[in-house]
Amino acid sequence: MDDDLLPLLGIGVVQEDDDEEDSSSGSEESESPENAASAEVDECQIIRQDSITFDQSLPLSHSYLGDDLEDVRGRTFHEEGATISLPVIQLPGMVLVPGQTIPLHLFHQHTVAMLKGVMDKDNTFGIVAYRYSEEDGGHIIATIGTTAEIFSVKDETDERTGLASIRVKAKGRQRFKVIESRRTATGILMCSVKILKEAILGDILSDVRPGSHCKFCCDPPERGTANKTAVDRQGNILTSVTMSTSPQINRFSAAYLTWWPPWVYKMYDPEMVVQNVKKELYRWNSSYVPERLPSHPVELSYWVIQNLPLDDDLRLNLMGIDSAVQRLRCSLSIVQKCSSLCCKECNTNIANKNDVFSLSVEGPLGAYVNPHGHVHETMTVYKAQNLNLIGRATKEHSWFPGYAWTIAQCRRCAFHIGWKFTATRKDLTPPKFFGLTRASVMPGLHQTEENEGWVPVM
């Protein structure tokens, strides 16, 4: 699948611009709005991942939503392949991945009422991405979405206006494909969806493997050597040779009984693919420590999709693949060809791949919601370039407690790229970093065919 998909994406080479030093400190006290508007962004000092003093569990808790949210118990899983009807929330530029946490702050009265009804049922609703279509003059939604299950919620009503609002933390559970959609009288999008099934690849060579080889299918022992010495009857050494103690037979040896050599089967072996992806991720960025990444192919495939700064079309293509092995192989090809992050609007180089680091236990890229209810998927990087800072730094509604944020725009096209975060306490490490919104950056990948993976909203 990756060999068919990647050539269509037109992966290009990004030319890097020379770095320029920041003329602004980025602090709230010393930075004026006039200077911040034209300031160049400086390079943050690279900090080792294990030397970060910031509590990396705080971003996942989304404490800026308040500490009065109530936990919801229970888990809901739908049968794979089943067709069900779900209320769906459309979010621009948000492709929810199974296992990903998403915060929501909703004010639309009909949507608030819908979520309250969901809580009385099974706490599950759907999330799909949407975008504006110039040809159709309206919104089109993605054909691939994810069920979201509420695990923490707080609804409240303004005493003066009588308007209700709701704050929600939910987690992505299962992929689905939209079959048909309709609007209710209140404007809520109801979709008939099919829960997508995970295709699990078994041991391909099990049918041809001789019984005598089965004992070699477990984890191979460590490679070693042994010295063998030949002596005569008088004890004189005749010769000495070094021999390998590793067995000559492994779980892929049965491939020689087929038309294909072992390396072909290794390309689709789940264990080998997981190892290759982890090694490539570590080479891509040293913050991706293999031991800290998921070991199960399905979980790892979703983790990679969630934490790579892919555009919506490519994410949807990967989410539409039913095999975790194929998702990982496709992601591996993307990682191997990505060298930097650039502005989605003008392709200006913003950050290098080695600048990415994890400030959250969930990974370097997480979903956060602003006070107006807009969800931003944000990737943390140590340093960035070709950006202008806009306005003063503020601690209000900060996604990373202890850090003040400043808006950052692309220097070339003035496109909103993300934020600069500056520590307000001396004991916090890193002292500053940048959050790049996924909707504004891409790893040198061009978009796929215009409407592939999308369907008009009914």
N, C-alpha and C positions, 0 to 999 in steps of 0.2 A: 504493500500500500504506500510506503514512504517513497519508493522509487517512482510511483505514478504521481504522487502528490507534490513532491518538492520541485520538480521541474516546472510545474504550472505556477509556482509561487514566485519565480524569477528572483531567486536569492542574489542580491547584489553585494558589491564590495563598498564599504563605507570609508571615505577618506577622512582622516582625522585632522582637525585644526590644531594649531599651536596653542598651548595653554597660556592664559594671561592671568596675572595675579589680581586678587580682589582688592579694590580700593576702599572697601567698607568692612568693618568688624562684624556686622550682622547683629549686633546687640541692640536691644531696645533703647538703652540709655544714650549711646553714642551715635546712633544712625538716624539721620533726618530723612523725611520722605523724599526730599529733592535728591539727596545723594543716593538713597536706596534705589531710586528708579533707574539710575544709570550705572549702578555698581556691577562690576564683574565678580563672578563667584569664585572664591578661592579654593584651593585644594586642601581638603582635610587630611590630617596626618593619619596614615594607615594604622589601625589598631588591631591587634590580634583578637580573634573571635573569643578566645578563652579569657581575655583580659577585660571584657566588657563588664562594667559594674552595674549597669542598668538592669532592673528586674525584668527579664524577658517574658514573664508571664503577664505583665500589665497590659500590653497591647491586646492580647487575646481576651482579656476581661472587659475591654471597652468601658472602662470606668467613667469616661466622659458622659456616658448615658445616664449616670447616676448609680447610687448603691441601693436603690429601693426596688429594683426589679425582683419579681417573684419567680422562683424556679418552677418549671413544669416537668412532671415526671412522666415516664412512659416512652416507648419507642414504637414507631410504626414502619413496617416494611411491607410493600406490596409485592405480590407474586410476579416474578419475572415473566414477561410476555403477556401479562394481563392488560386489558384496556379499561381505563377508569376515567371518570370525569373529575377535573380539578379546577378550583379557582386559581387564576394565574396573575401574578404581578409582573408587569413589564418594567425592566430597568435598562436605561441606555448604557451601553458599554460594559455590561456586567454579565459575564458567562459564568454562572455558579458551577463549581466542581464538587462532586461528592467528597465529603469530609471537610469542606471549607466552611468556616464560620462567617456569617454575614450579619451585620447589624442593620436595623431599619428604624427610622423615625418618621412615622407617617401622620399626615394631617388631613388628607382627603377623607371626608366623612363616610362615603360609601366603602372605601377601602378599609377604614377602621372597623366599620360594622362587619365587613366580610371576615376580617381576621378574628374578631370576637366570635363569629359563628364557627370558624375553623377550630378555635380553642374548645368549643363545646363538643366538637366531634373527635377528630384524631390529630389535631395540631399540625396538620400537613397541608401545604399549598405548593404551587409551582412557581418557578422563576424562569423567565426567558428574557433574552436580550432583544432590544429593538433598535431600529434606526430609521431615519427619515429618508424616503425615496423621492428624488426629484422627478423621476419619470411618472410615478403614480400619484405624486402630490400628497402622500400620506405616510403613515408608519407601516413598516413591515417587521414582523417578528421572526425570530429564528425557529427553525423546525426542530431543533434539539434544545431541551431544557433539563432542569434538575428539580426534583422534589426537595422542599425545604421543610424541616421539622422544627417547630418552636420549642426552645428549652428554657427560655427566660423572657418575661414579659412584664410590662407595666402600662396600663391604660389609665388615663386621667381626663377630666373635663374641666375646662376653664370656667370658673364661677361667673365671670363677668359676661362672657360671650356665649357660654353654653356649648362651645365647640369641643369635640373630643379629639384626642391625639393618642398615639400608642407608640411605645418603644419596645422593640423586639430584638432578641438575639436568636438566630436560627442556624441550623447546620444542614448543609447539602447531604442528601441521602442517596437517591437513585436517579439515573439518567432516564429520560423519556423522549419519545418522538411525538410531535404534535400531529394528530390525524385531522382534526377539524376544530374550528373555534367559532364562538358566537359571543355577542354582547348581551348582557342582561338589561332589564329596564333601568337599572341603576348605573349602568356603564361598566360593571365588572366583567372582565374577560373570563369566560368559561371555556375550557378546552377538553376535548376528548383526546387522551394521550395513551400511548402504548409504552409500558415499562420495558426498557431495553435489557436484554439478557447478556450477561457476561459469558463470552466464549472462552472456556478453559482448555488450553492445550495440554494433553496428557503426554505420556512417554511414547514418542513416535516409534521408537525402535523396540518396543516391548514385544511385538509379534514376531520379530525375527531374531531376537536375542537368545542364544543358547542358554540352557539352564546353568551351565558351568560358569557363565559370565555374571550371573546375578549377584554373586558375593562381591563383585567389583563395582557395583552400582552405588555404593554408599560414598561418603566423602572420601576422597583419596588421601592416603597418609602423606606426611611431609616427605619431600624428596630428600634423598640422602645418598651417600656413597659408602662403599665398603672395599677394603683392600684385601685381595686374595693372593696368597703366596704359594708357589710350588717348590717343594724341596725334594732332594734325592734321599736314598736310604741312609746316608750318613748325616743328614740334616742340613746339608748345604743348600742355600737358596738358589734355585734355578731361574726363577722369574717372579715378578710381582706386578699385578694388574689392578686397576681401580675400576670397580663395577658399580653401576647404579642400583640402588635398592628399591627404586620405584617400580611398581608392577607394570608390565607391558600391556596389560589389558585394562580398559576402563569402560565406563558405561556407553561410550561412543564407538567402541571397537566393532560392535555388530554392524556398523555402517558399511564395513567392507563386504558384507554379505548382500548388499543392495547395489542399486545403480549409482548411488551418490556417495561421495567421500564424507568423512566425519565433519568437516568444516561447514558443510551445508546444513546439517542437523543442528550444529551449535548455534547457527544464526537464529533459530527458532526455539531453542531450548530455554524455558523460562529462567532457570537458574543462571545460565550463562549470560542471557540478555540483561538480567538484573545486575550482575557483576560488571558487565561492560558499561552500563549506564552510570553506575556509581563511580567507576574509575574515570569516565569521561567528565562527569560533573565535577569531580575533585580537580581534574586537570583544568577544567573551564574556570573554576573558582575554588580556592582552597577553603572557603567557609563551608562548602558542602562536604562535610566529613562523612565518609561512607557508613561508619558505625551509627551515625545519628539518623540516617535515612531509613524509611520503611524497607523491609525485606520482602514482603509479599508483592508479587508482580502487579496486582490490581491496585493496591494502596500506593506503590511507588509510581505507577503510571499517572494516577491522579495528582500526587504530590508534584511531579514534574510539570504537568499541565498547569497547575495552580501557580507555581513559582517561576515559570519562565514568562518574560514580558512579551507574550505573543499577542497579535491583534485578534479581534473577535472572529474573523473568518477562519483563521488558522486554528484557533481554539475550538471552534465548532466542528471543523474537520476532524480534529483529534478526538473530540467527544463523541463523534458519530461512529468511531471505530469500535466494534464490539470486543475485539481481542486485546487484552492488556499487553501481550507480547508485541503486537503490531503497533499499539500506541507508543510503547517504549522505543521500538526500532525507529519509528518516525521522529520521535522526540530526540533520539540520539543523533540522527542526521542533522537536525536543526541545531543542536548544541555544538556539533563539530564545525558548522559553517558560520556560527555567530561569533563576532569579535568585539562588537561594541553596541551601545544603545544610542539611537539617534532620534531626533525630533520627527514625529510622524507627519508633520505638515511640510517641512522643508528639507529633511534628511541631514540637518546639522548634527554633528557629533556632540553628544551630551555627556556620556560616561562610558568607561571601558568595562568590559565584563568582569575584570578582576576587582573592580570597585564595589561590587555587590556584596552585601553581608546581611546576616540575619539578626534583627533586633527583637524578634518575636519567636516564641517556641514553635509557632506554626510554620515559620519559614521567612524568607526575605520579602515576600509579597503577600499582603493581607488586605482585606476589605474593611473600610472605615466609612462612617457616615458623618456628614457635616450638619450644622444646626438646621439647615434648610431641607434636610432629608435626602440629599444627593449622595449616592454611594460612590466612593473612589477606591479603586484597587491600587495600592501604593507599594512601590518597591523601594527599599532602603539601600542607599549607596554611600560610601565614605566621602566621595568627592564628585564634583560635576563641573562642567565648563560651558562656555557660550550661553550663560544665563544672566538675566537682569533681575535684581530683587526689587519688589514693589511694596512700599509702605513700611511701617514699623513692625518689629517683632512683638507678638502677643502670646500670652499663655492661655488665653480663653479657649475652652473646648479643644485643648491639645490632645491628640491621639496618643501621644507619648508623654505621660506625666513627668514633670520635671524639665520639659523642653518647651521653649517658645518657638513659634513658627512664623515664617515670612514667605509671602507668595513669590514664586520664581517663574519667569517667562523666558521663552527662547529669545536670545538676543537678535537673531536674524529676522524672525517673522512675528515676534510678540505673541506666540502661541503659549497658552498656559501649560507648563510642564510639571509643576509640582510645588514643593515647599522646601525651604531651608529650615532645619531645626537646630536651635542653639541651646545648650544646657544652661539652666538657671542656677545650678548648684555646682560647686567646684569638684565635688566628689563623684560626679557622673562621667562615665566613659562609654562611648566617645563624647568629646566636648561638643561636637557638631557633626551633622550629617545631612543628607538630602533625601527627601521622599519624592520619587518620580511616579506620577500617575500612569497606570498601564494604558489608558486611553490616549495618552499623548506621546508615548515612546514606542519604538519597535526595534528589534534586533536586525536591521538591514533587510527585512522581508517586505516584499510588495504584496498588496492585497490580491485575493483570488478574484475569479470572475464575479461581476457586479452583484448578482442576486443569488449566488450559489449558497444553499443552506438557509435561505430566508423565505418566508411566505407572507403575503399581505394579510393584515388584520381584517377580520370580517366585522 
